[in-house]
Amino acid sequence: MTQPPPPPPNQPPDPQGGFGAPTPPPPQQPGYGYPQQPGYGYPQQPPTQVDQGYGQPQQPYGYPTAPQQPQQPPQYGGYPQQPGQPPYGYPTQPQQPQYGGYQQPAPPPAPGGGKKLSAQLQIVIAAVVAVVLIIGVGIWYANSGGGDGGDEAKGTGGTSQGSSAGGDTGGKGLGGGGKEKAPANTRAKLAFQVPEPKVADITDVSGSWITDKAFVKPGVNSLVAYDLDKGTVLWTLPLTGQVCGASRHVTADNKAPILFEATKRVGPRYYQPCTEVGVVDLNTGKLLWSTSVTGGSAGDQKVRFNEVTLSGATVAAGGTDGGAAFDLANGNPRWKPQANDQNCYDMGYGGGEGLVAVRRCGQYDSPKVLIQNLNPVTGAPISQYQMPSGAKYASIVSTKPLVVASDVGDTAGDGSGISDFFSIDEKTGKLKAKITADADQYAARCRSTEVESCSQALVGNGRLYVPTEEHEGSTGEYGDETNEVIAFDLATGRTVPEKADAGDKYTLVPLRMDGGNLIAYKAPPYDKGGRIVSIDGGTMKETLLLENPGDKSIHDVENSFSLNGAELLYRDGRFFISETMVSKPRQSTSAGGIKEYLLVSFSVGH
């Protein structure tokens, strides 16, 4: 399951956060603010298709393509390519035939030199035409991979926080089934705030979890649990070094895998290797076990990891030294990097309902990237999909259903790490649909060098939900930017008609699935507080769950975080914003600088 070329020397953590790029506010305000994008929906010239290697010739972007028949298009890696879809915001082309190229047959000429048909004969012809259409549509729909509704997202059983994957909504229904309900009074209060810890230089504090009693967050060489309502410290878990990886999935009884350094840092920027894997009981603050492994390209040295995740009873960690997995109960290794895997290694894993490896083989600058759905106990591949040429990295958005994001050929051009999404059958490894994510239109983000780092891309109800980039609102005034959340059908790759509008001056930031609903943050304008809403995954209708105060002093606290470098968690009327990086203060707060916080909490009804 392992081994790359020699890894690069230790580098400071990538400061890029999971959320959309921060945007400047009006001059008198700190915090969010958003840059104005070109008018959304305005006609644009369709860009030239860069990569033609997905399995069939591509039409210019923005125009629907029909399945080519009877000629079978070439296939990539043995998997058929799905037809393309028009991007959100482009008008439909009425002249295009419907149903994938099947047009309604023209009626035969009237007998008797153009005389009108009798009513009885018209009925017969209409019936024949209807049968032809039904057969034609059925053939196209079956070939497109749709029609069975079998790819709906299954629930995680309460084992994920901030997960992209949604829950089973029952049968073929869309939306609903969420646990988050609107309180009688949605007006929130600022519950507490925790100042940034003192550090010598940039320190990664990524990772956060909510339990029934605490909000848990990495500190300096430690994990710290804060009381949900008061912010007082409930427990502190000292560690041998800094936390350098945290699973976004936890068990139903709040056990969470983490990575941490074996020794404390000495001096600024003296980063230690991220080698220690452990599991923490978030209820008690106990480190249940910790371990490390050797092997692969690391030889006799400890294997270094970049990220860690959880699937069932397996903890899996990956990085440029390769991947390893451990028994959740005791830390016993399930597999680790092998010396004979010098040309291939598991750079990371996606967890949750399934366990999926992103495996890189070959040369560093032109690798072969494989998506492997694994047996989480043995590591044996259940299915495999080879990414197209030009995909140097891949990120797992969801393991079941399996959705992968990649910047193929480095064509995204906006630092989002996404040019395309791939909907893959996790049982067979066959590609169901490729969804082009035009960087000028969609705002989801992945850190390309990490497998499980995507944000703002959610999967549920057999759909992929992503936000659009900000664009001018209805008034055209300064600061009137807004956006929408739209959805793609994972079976066909096509957009669905329903969408959620943020409303003027707000920006929707999808956070996680809640059953068949989306939990989203509405980043506010300069004179209002942010909101948490629940969006029905079928109708896309929103329900307000929480609204922060618009008072300037509280608004400044909320806006002291950048969406590009913060973690946002909501549960049961409590909303937390926390940093992923802290650093030595840039200026004294006594001299008029903005006070910097590790985390802030807002709540309703508590």
C-alpha positions as CSV (number, residue, x, y, z in Angstrom):
1,M,0.0,0.0,0.0
2,T,3.0,2.4,-0.3
3,Q,6.0,4.1,-1.4
4,P,6.9,7.3,-3.3
5,P,10.1,8.8,-4.3
6,P,11.9,10.4,-1.4
7,P,9.6,13.0,0.2
8,P,10.5,16.7,0.3
9,P,11.9,18.1,3.5
10,N,9.5,19.2,6.2
11,Q,7.6,22.3,5.2
12,P,5.4,24.7,7.2
13,P,1.7,23.7,6.9
14,D,-0.2,25.0,3.9
15,P,-2.1,28.0,5.2
16,Q,-4.8,27.5,2.7
17,G,-8.1,26.8,4.5
18,G,-11.1,24.8,3.3
19,F,-13.4,27.7,2.6
20,G,-13.8,30.1,-0.2
21,A,-11.3,32.9,-0.6
22,P,-11.7,35.8,1.8
23,T,-13.0,39.0,0.5
24,P,-12.4,42.6,1.5
25,P,-15.2,44.4,3.4
26,P,-16.1,48.1,3.2
27,P,-13.0,50.1,4.2
28,Q,-14.3,50.8,7.8
29,Q,-14.9,47.1,8.6
30,P,-12.5,44.2,9.3
31,G,-13.2,40.6,8.4
32,Y,-15.1,39.0,5.6
33,G,-16.3,41.3,2.8
34,Y,-16.3,39.9,-0.7
35,P,-14.8,40.9,-4.0
36,Q,-17.1,41.7,-6.8
37,Q,-17.2,39.0,-9.5
38,P,-18.2,39.6,-13.1
39,G,-21.9,39.7,-13.6
40,Y,-23.2,36.2,-12.9
41,G,-25.1,34.7,-15.8
42,Y,-23.7,37.2,-18.4
43,P,-22.9,35.6,-21.7
44,Q,-19.4,34.4,-22.0
45,Q,-17.3,32.9,-24.7
46,P,-17.1,29.2,-24.2
47,P,-13.4,28.4,-23.3
48,T,-11.4,25.9,-25.4
49,Q,-11.6,22.4,-24.1
50,V,-8.1,21.6,-22.8
51,D,-8.1,17.9,-22.1
52,Q,-9.8,15.6,-24.6
53,G,-8.7,12.4,-22.8
54,Y,-11.7,11.6,-20.7
55,G,-13.1,9.1,-23.1
56,Q,-15.0,11.0,-25.8
57,P,-14.7,14.2,-27.9
58,Q,-15.8,17.3,-26.0
59,Q,-18.1,20.0,-27.1
60,P,-17.2,23.6,-26.3
61,Y,-18.0,24.2,-22.6
62,G,-21.5,25.4,-21.9
63,Y,-23.3,23.5,-24.6
64,P,-25.1,20.2,-24.0
65,T,-23.9,17.1,-25.8
66,A,-26.0,14.2,-26.8
67,P,-24.8,10.6,-26.7
68,Q,-23.1,9.7,-29.9
69,Q,-24.8,6.8,-31.6
70,P,-24.3,4.3,-33.0
71,Q,-20.6,4.7,-32.8
72,Q,-19.2,3.8,-29.4
73,P,-16.8,6.5,-28.1
74,P,-13.3,5.5,-27.0
75,Q,-13.0,4.7,-23.3
76,Y,-10.5,5.7,-20.7
77,G,-9.3,2.8,-18.6
78,G,-12.3,0.7,-19.8
79,Y,-14.9,3.0,-18.3
80,P,-17.5,4.8,-20.4
81,Q,-17.7,8.5,-20.4
82,Q,-21.0,10.1,-19.5
83,P,-22.5,12.9,-21.6
84,G,-21.6,16.4,-20.6
85,Q,-23.9,18.9,-19.0
86,P,-24.6,22.6,-19.5
87,P,-23.1,24.7,-16.7
88,Y,-25.3,26.4,-14.3
89,G,-26.2,29.9,-15.4
90,Y,-26.1,29.2,-19.2
91,P,-29.5,29.3,-21.0
92,T,-30.8,26.1,-22.4
93,Q,-30.8,25.7,-26.1
94,P,-34.4,25.2,-27.3
95,Q,-33.2,24.0,-30.7
96,Q,-31.5,21.0,-29.2
97,P,-33.4,17.7,-29.3
98,Q,-34.6,16.4,-26.0
99,Y,-33.9,13.1,-24.4
100,G,-30.3,12.7,-25.5
101,G,-30.8,13.2,-29.2
102,Y,-34.1,11.3,-29.7
103,Q,-36.5,13.5,-31.6
104,Q,-40.2,13.0,-32.0
105,P,-40.8,11.2,-35.3
106,A,-42.7,13.2,-37.9
107,P,-46.2,11.8,-38.7
108,P,-46.6,10.2,-42.1
109,P,-48.0,12.2,-45.0
110,A,-51.8,12.4,-45.1
111,P,-53.3,9.9,-47.5
112,G,-55.2,11.3,-50.5
113,G,-52.8,14.0,-51.4
114,G,-52.6,15.9,-48.1
115,K,-56.1,15.5,-46.8
116,K,-56.5,15.6,-43.0
117,L,-56.3,12.4,-41.1
118,S,-59.4,11.0,-39.5
119,A,-59.7,11.3,-35.8
120,Q,-59.4,7.6,-35.3
121,L,-56.2,7.4,-37.4
122,Q,-54.7,10.3,-35.6
123,I,-55.2,8.5,-32.3
124,V,-53.5,5.4,-33.6
125,I,-50.5,7.4,-34.9
126,A,-50.2,9.3,-31.7
127,A,-50.1,6.0,-29.8
128,V,-47.3,4.7,-32.0
129,V,-45.3,7.9,-31.6
130,A,-45.7,7.7,-27.8
131,V,-44.4,4.1,-27.8
132,V,-41.4,5.1,-29.9
133,L,-40.6,8.0,-27.6
134,I,-40.9,5.8,-24.5
135,I,-38.6,3.2,-26.0
136,G,-36.1,5.9,-27.1
137,V,-36.0,7.6,-23.8
138,G,-35.7,4.3,-21.9
139,I,-32.6,3.4,-24.0
140,W,-31.0,6.8,-23.4
141,Y,-31.7,6.8,-19.6
142,A,-30.5,3.3,-19.1
143,N,-27.3,4.1,-21.0
144,S,-26.8,7.2,-18.9
145,G,-26.7,5.1,-15.7
146,G,-29.8,6.6,-14.2
147,G,-33.2,5.2,-13.3
148,D,-32.6,3.0,-10.2
149,G,-32.1,5.6,-7.5
150,G,-29.5,3.2,-6.0
151,D,-26.8,5.8,-5.4
152,E,-28.4,7.7,-2.6
153,A,-26.1,8.6,0.2
154,K,-26.4,6.4,3.3
155,G,-26.3,7.7,6.8
156,T,-23.1,7.8,8.8
157,G,-24.8,6.8,12.0
158,G,-23.6,9.9,13.8
159,T,-19.9,9.1,13.1
160,S,-19.0,12.3,11.1
161,Q,-18.6,15.9,11.9
162,G,-18.4,18.4,9.1
163,S,-18.8,15.5,6.7
164,S,-19.7,15.9,3.0
165,A,-21.7,12.7,2.9
166,G,-25.4,12.8,3.7
167,G,-27.9,10.4,5.2
168,D,-30.5,8.0,3.9
169,T,-33.8,9.9,3.5
170,G,-35.7,6.7,3.0
171,G,-36.8,5.2,-0.3
172,K,-36.3,7.5,-3.2
173,G,-37.4,10.7,-1.5
174,L,-35.2,13.8,-1.5
175,G,-34.4,16.0,1.5
176,G,-35.7,15.8,5.0
177,G,-34.8,13.5,7.8
178,G,-32.4,15.9,9.4
179,K,-31.8,16.2,13.2
180,E,-31.4,20.0,13.3
181,K,-34.7,21.7,14.0
182,A,-35.5,25.4,14.1
183,P,-35.8,26.8,17.7
184,A,-38.7,29.0,18.8
185,N,-36.3,32.0,18.9
186,T,-33.5,31.9,16.3
187,R,-31.8,35.0,17.7
188,A,-28.3,34.0,18.9
189,K,-26.0,35.4,21.5
190,L,-22.3,35.5,21.7
191,A,-21.7,32.6,24.2
192,F,-17.9,32.9,24.6
193,Q,-14.6,33.5,22.9
194,V,-11.1,32.0,23.5
195,P,-8.1,34.1,22.6
196,E,-5.3,32.7,20.4
197,P,-2.6,30.9,22.4
198,K,0.9,32.4,22.4
199,V,3.1,30.7,19.9
200,A,6.6,31.5,18.5
201,D,5.5,31.2,14.9
202,I,2.9,29.8,12.6
203,T,1.3,26.7,14.3
204,D,-1.3,24.4,12.8
205,V,-4.4,23.9,15.0
206,S,-6.6,22.2,12.4
207,G,-9.3,20.0,13.8
208,S,-12.4,20.5,15.9
209,W,-15.2,18.4,17.3
210,I,-18.5,18.8,19.2
211,T,-19.7,16.3,21.9
212,D,-22.7,16.5,24.1
213,K,-20.7,18.5,26.7
214,A,-17.7,20.0,25.0
215,F,-16.1,21.7,22.0
216,V,-12.7,20.1,21.5
217,K,-9.8,21.9,19.8
218,P,-6.0,21.5,19.4
219,G,-4.0,23.9,21.5
220,V,-0.2,24.0,21.8
221,N,1.1,20.4,22.2
222,S,-2.3,19.5,23.5
223,L,-6.0,19.0,23.0
224,V,-8.4,21.1,25.0
225,A,-12.1,20.6,25.7
226,Y,-14.3,23.7,26.4
227,D,-17.7,23.7,28.1
228,L,-20.3,24.2,25.4
229,D,-22.1,27.1,27.1
230,K,-19.4,28.7,29.3
231,G,-16.2,28.1,27.4
232,T,-14.5,27.0,30.6
233,V,-11.8,24.3,30.2
234,L,-13.2,20.8,31.0
235,W,-10.0,18.9,30.3
236,T,-6.6,19.2,28.7
237,L,-4.7,16.4,27.1
238,P,-0.9,17.0,27.0
239,L,0.8,15.5,24.0
240,T,4.5,14.9,23.1
241,G,4.2,17.4,20.3
242,Q,1.9,19.5,18.1
243,V,-1.3,18.0,16.6
244,C,-0.6,17.6,12.9
245,G,-3.7,15.8,11.7
246,A,-7.2,15.3,12.8
247,S,-10.0,13.0,11.5
248,R,-13.2,14.7,10.4
249,H,-14.9,11.4,11.3
250,V,-15.5,10.2,14.9
251,T,-17.2,7.1,16.3
252,A,-20.7,7.2,17.7
253,D,-19.2,7.3,21.2
254,N,-16.8,10.2,20.4
255,K,-13.5,8.5,19.7
256,A,-11.4,10.5,17.3
257,P,-8.1,9.6,15.5
258,I,-5.3,12.2,15.5
259,L,-1.7,12.6,14.3
260,F,0.9,14.4,16.4
261,E,4.6,15.1,16.5
262,A,6.9,12.8,18.6
263,T,8.7,15.8,20.2
264,K,8.1,19.4,20.9
265,R,9.4,22.0,18.5
266,V,12.5,24.0,19.4
267,G,12.6,27.5,18.0
268,P,10.5,29.0,15.3
269,R,9.7,27.0,12.2
270,Y,11.5,23.9,13.6
271,Y,8.8,21.5,12.6
272,Q,9.0,17.9,13.8
273,P,8.0,14.9,11.7
274,C,4.3,14.0,11.9
275,T,4.8,10.3,12.9
276,E,2.5,9.5,15.9
277,V,-1.0,8.1,15.3
278,G,-3.4,7.9,18.2
279,V,-7.1,7.7,19.2
280,V,-8.6,10.1,21.8
281,D,-11.7,9.7,23.8
282,L,-13.3,13.1,23.4
283,N,-15.6,12.5,26.4
284,T,-12.9,12.0,28.9
285,G,-9.7,13.5,27.3
286,K,-7.9,10.1,27.5
287,L,-5.4,9.1,24.9
288,L,-6.5,5.5,24.4
289,W,-3.4,4.5,22.4
290,S,-0.7,5.9,20.2
291,T,1.8,4.2,17.9
292,S,4.1,4.7,14.9
293,V,5.4,2.4,12.1
294,T,8.5,2.0,10.0
295,G,9.0,0.7,6.5
296,G,8.7,1.6,2.9
297,S,10.8,4.5,1.7
298,A,11.3,5.6,5.3
299,G,13.3,2.4,5.9
300,D,14.2,2.1,9.6
301,Q,12.8,5.6,10.3
302,K,9.3,6.3,11.4
303,V,6.8,6.8,8.5
304,R,5.6,10.4,8.3
305,F,1.9,11.1,7.7
306,N,0.0,14.1,6.5
307,E,-3.6,13.2,7.3
308,V,-5.7,10.6,9.2
309,T,-9.3,9.3,8.9
310,L,-11.7,6.7,10.2
311,S,-13.9,4.1,8.6
312,G,-15.7,1.6,10.8
313,A,-13.1,0.0,13.1
314,T,-10.1,1.1,11.0
315,V,-7.9,4.2,11.5
316,A,-6.0,5.0,8.3
317,A,-3.2,7.5,7.8
318,G,-1.5,8.5,4.6
319,G,1.3,10.7,3.2
320,T,4.3,10.8,0.9
321,D,5.9,8.0,2.9
322,G,2.9,5.8,2.1
323,G,-0.2,4.6,4.0
324,A,-0.9,2.6,7.1
325,A,-4.0,1.4,8.9
326,F,-4.7,0.4,12.5
327,D,-7.3,-1.3,14.6
328,L,-9.4,1.3,16.2
329,A,-9.7,-0.7,19.5
330,N,-6.0,-1.2,20.2
331,G,-3.8,0.4,17.5
332,N,-2.5,-2.9,16.1
333,P,-1.4,-2.4,12.5
334,R,-3.6,-3.7,9.8
335,W,-1.1,-2.7,7.0
336,K,1.8,-0.4,6.6
337,P,4.2,0.7,3.8
338,Q,6.2,-2.1,2.2
339,A,9.7,-1.9,0.8
340,N,8.6,-3.5,-2.5
341,D,6.1,-0.6,-3.1
342,Q,8.8,1.9,-4.1
343,N,6.9,3.1,-7.2
344,C,3.4,3.3,-5.6
345,Y,2.1,4.6,-2.4
346,D,-1.2,5.6,-0.7
347,M,-1.0,9.3,-0.4
348,G,-4.2,9.4,1.8
349,Y,-7.6,7.9,2.5
350,G,-11.2,9.1,2.5
351,G,-13.2,7.6,5.4
352,G,-16.7,7.6,6.7
353,E,-19.1,5.0,5.2
354,G,-16.3,3.5,3.2
355,L,-12.5,3.5,3.0
356,V,-11.1,4.8,-0.3
357,A,-7.4,5.2,-1.1
358,V,-5.8,7.6,-3.5
359,R,-2.8,5.8,-4.8
360,R,0.0,7.3,-6.8
361,C,2.3,5.3,-9.0
362,G,5.1,6.2,-11.4
363,Q,7.0,9.4,-11.8
364,Y,6.4,12.4,-9.5
365,D,5.6,14.9,-12.3
366,S,3.4,12.4,-14.4
367,P,2.0,9.9,-12.0
368,K,-0.8,7.4,-12.5
369,V,-3.5,8.1,-9.9
370,L,-5.7,5.2,-8.8
371,I,-8.9,5.5,-6.8
372,Q,-9.3,2.2,-4.8
373,N,-12.3,1.3,-2.7
374,L,-10.8,-0.9,0.0
375,N,-11.8,-3.5,2.4
376,P,-11.2,-1.5,5.6
377,V,-9.9,-4.6,7.5
378,T,-7.6,-6.2,5.0
379,G,-6.8,-3.2,2.7
380,A,-7.7,-5.4,-0.4
381,P,-9.2,-3.3,-3.2
382,I,-12.8,-3.9,-3.9
383,S,-12.8,-1.8,-7.0
384,Q,-10.5,0.5,-8.8
385,Y,-10.8,3.5,-11.1
386,Q,-7.8,5.1,-12.9
387,M,-8.0,8.9,-13.1
388,P,-7.4,10.5,-16.5
389,S,-4.1,11.6,-17.8
390,G,-3.1,15.0,-16.3
391,A,-4.6,14.2,-12.9
392,K,-1.6,14.4,-10.5
393,Y,-3.7,14.4,-7.4
394,A,-7.2,13.5,-6.3
395,S,-9.4,14.3,-3.3
396,I,-12.3,12.2,-1.9
397,V,-15.5,14.2,-1.5
398,S,-17.5,11.2,-0.4
399,T,-16.8,7.5,-0.1
400,K,-20.4,6.2,-0.4
401,P,-21.5,7.2,-3.0
402,L,-18.0,7.7,-4.3
403,V,-17.3,11.2,-5.5
404,V,-13.8,12.4,-6.3
405,A,-12.4,15.9,-7.2
406,S,-9.3,16.7,-9.1
407,D,-7.6,19.5,-10.9
408,V,-6.9,17.7,-14.2
409,G,-4.1,19.2,-16.2
410,D,-3.9,22.1,-13.6
411,T,-6.7,23.7,-15.6
412,A,-8.7,25.1,-12.7
413,G,-6.4,28.2,-12.5
414,D,-7.9,29.5,-9.3
415,G,-6.2,27.5,-6.5
416,S,-9.4,25.6,-5.8
417,G,-7.9,22.2,-6.6
418,I,-11.0,21.3,-8.7
419,S,-11.5,21.3,-12.4
420,D,-13.8,18.2,-12.4
421,F,-15.8,16.0,-10.1
422,F,-16.0,12.2,-10.9
423,S,-19.0,10.2,-9.8
424,I,-17.8,6.6,-9.6
425,D,-19.6,3.3,-8.8
426,E,-17.8,2.2,-5.7
427,K,-18.7,-1.4,-6.2
428,T,-17.5,-1.8,-9.8
429,G,-15.1,1.2,-10.2
430,K,-17.0,2.3,-13.3
431,L,-17.3,6.0,-14.0
432,K,-21.0,7.1,-13.9
433,A,-20.5,10.8,-14.7
434,K,-17.9,13.5,-15.0
435,I,-18.9,17.0,-13.8
436,T,-17.0,19.9,-15.1
437,A,-16.6,22.5,-12.3
438,D,-15.8,25.8,-14.1
439,A,-13.6,27.8,-11.8
440,D,-15.4,31.0,-12.8
441,Q,-18.7,29.6,-11.7
442,Y,-18.3,27.2,-8.7
443,A,-16.7,27.9,-5.3
444,A,-16.0,24.5,-3.8
445,R,-12.4,23.9,-2.7
446,C,-10.0,21.0,-2.1
447,R,-6.3,21.1,-1.0
448,S,-5.0,19.0,-3.9
449,T,-2.1,17.4,-1.9
450,E,-4.5,16.1,0.8
451,V,-7.0,13.5,0.1
452,E,-9.7,14.4,2.6
453,S,-9.7,18.2,2.7
454,C,-12.5,19.3,0.5
455,S,-15.0,21.8,1.7
456,Q,-18.2,23.4,0.4
457,A,-18.9,20.3,-1.8
458,L,-21.6,18.0,-0.2
459,V,-23.0,14.7,-1.3
460,G,-26.5,13.4,-0.4
461,N,-29.7,12.3,-2.0
462,G,-27.8,11.0,-5.0
463,R,-26.7,14.6,-5.7
464,L,-23.5,16.7,-5.5
465,Y,-24.2,20.2,-4.0
466,V,-21.8,23.0,-4.6
467,P,-22.0,26.8,-4.2
468,T,-21.6,29.2,-7.1
469,E,-19.0,32.0,-7.0
470,E,-20.2,35.3,-5.8
471,H,-21.8,37.6,-8.3
472,E,-23.6,40.9,-8.4
473,G,-27.0,41.0,-6.6
474,S,-30.3,42.5,-7.7
475,T,-29.6,46.0,-6.5
476,G,-26.2,46.4,-8.1
477,E,-25.0,48.4,-5.1
478,Y,-21.5,48.1,-3.5
479,G,-21.3,45.0,-1.3
480,D,-24.4,43.5,-2.9
481,E,-22.7,40.3,-3.9
482,T,-24.6,37.0,-3.5
483,N,-24.5,33.4,-4.7
484,E,-26.5,30.2,-4.9
485,V,-26.1,26.5,-4.1
486,I,-26.9,24.2,-7.0
487,A,-26.9,20.4,-7.4
488,F,-25.8,17.8,-9.9
489,D,-27.4,14.4,-10.4
490,L,-24.6,11.9,-9.6
491,A,-26.0,9.3,-12.1
492,T,-26.1,11.7,-15.1
493,G,-23.8,14.6,-14.1
494,R,-26.5,17.0,-15.1
495,T,-27.7,20.0,-13.0
496,V,-31.2,19.7,-11.4
497,P,-33.7,22.6,-11.6
498,E,-33.8,23.4,-7.9
499,K,-31.3,25.8,-6.3
500,A,-31.0,27.7,-3.1
501,D,-30.5,31.5,-3.2
502,A,-28.4,33.2,-0.6
503,G,-30.2,36.5,-1.0
504,D,-28.7,39.9,-1.6
505,K,-25.5,40.7,0.4
506,Y,-25.3,37.1,1.8
507,T,-23.1,34.3,0.7
508,L,-24.0,30.6,1.2
509,V,-21.2,28.4,2.5
510,P,-22.3,24.7,2.7
511,L,-21.0,23.0,5.8
512,R,-22.3,19.4,6.1
513,M,-25.2,17.1,5.4
514,D,-27.9,16.6,8.0
515,G,-29.9,13.6,6.8
516,G,-31.2,14.7,3.4
517,N,-30.7,18.4,4.3
518,L,-27.8,20.8,3.9
519,I,-26.5,22.8,6.9
520,A,-25.1,26.1,5.5
521,Y,-23.6,29.3,6.8
522,K,-24.7,32.6,5.3
523,A,-21.7,34.9,5.5
524,P,-23.1,38.3,6.3
525,P,-22.8,41.8,4.9
526,Y,-20.9,44.4,6.9
527,D,-24.0,45.5,8.9
528,K,-25.6,42.2,9.9
529,G,-24.8,39.0,11.7
530,G,-24.2,35.6,10.0
531,R,-26.9,33.0,9.8
532,I,-27.1,29.2,9.9
533,V,-29.8,27.6,7.7
534,S,-31.0,24.2,6.9
535,I,-31.7,23.6,3.2
536,D,-34.0,20.8,2.1
537,G,-31.9,18.7,-0.3
538,G,-34.9,18.2,-2.6
539,T,-36.8,21.4,-2.8
540,M,-33.8,23.6,-1.8
541,K,-36.1,25.6,0.5
542,E,-34.2,27.0,3.5
543,T,-35.2,27.1,7.2
544,L,-33.5,29.6,9.5
545,L,-31.8,27.9,12.5
546,L,-29.7,30.8,14.0
547,E,-29.0,34.4,13.4
548,N,-26.0,36.2,15.0
549,P,-26.3,39.7,16.4
550,G,-25.5,42.6,14.0
551,D,-24.0,44.8,16.7
552,K,-20.7,46.1,15.6
553,S,-18.7,44.8,18.5
554,I,-20.1,41.3,18.1
555,H,-20.0,41.5,14.3
556,D,-16.3,42.4,14.5
557,V,-15.6,39.2,16.5
558,E,-17.5,37.1,14.0
559,N,-15.6,38.7,11.1
560,S,-12.2,38.5,12.7
561,F,-12.0,35.0,11.0
562,S,-11.2,34.5,7.4
563,L,-13.4,32.0,5.6
564,N,-10.3,30.8,3.9
565,G,-8.7,29.7,7.1
566,A,-11.5,28.8,9.6
567,E,-13.5,25.8,10.6
568,L,-17.2,26.2,11.0
569,L,-19.3,23.7,13.0
570,Y,-23.0,23.8,13.9
571,R,-24.9,21.4,16.1
572,D,-28.1,21.7,18.2
573,G,-28.3,25.5,18.3
574,R,-24.6,26.1,18.8
575,F,-22.3,27.6,16.2
576,F,-18.5,27.5,16.5
577,I,-15.9,29.3,14.3
578,S,-12.3,28.3,15.0
579,E,-8.9,28.9,13.4
580,T,-6.8,26.4,11.6
581,M,-3.6,28.4,12.0
582,V,-2.4,30.7,14.7
583,S,0.7,32.8,14.7
584,K,2.7,35.3,16.7
585,P,0.5,38.5,17.0
586,R,1.2,40.9,14.2
587,Q,0.4,44.0,16.3
588,S,-0.6,44.8,19.8
589,T,-4.3,44.9,20.5
590,S,-3.6,47.8,22.9
591,A,-2.4,49.8,19.9
592,G,-5.7,49.5,18.2
593,G,-5.2,46.1,16.4
594,I,-7.9,43.6,16.0
595,K,-8.1,41.1,18.8
596,E,-7.5,37.6,17.4
597,Y,-9.4,34.5,18.7
598,L,-8.8,30.8,18.6
599,L,-12.5,30.3,18.6
600,V,-15.8,32.0,19.2
601,S,-19.2,30.4,20.0
602,F,-22.7,31.6,19.3
603,S,-25.9,29.9,20.6
604,V,-29.7,30.0,20.7
605,G,-31.9,28.6,23.4
606,H,-29.1,27.7,25.8
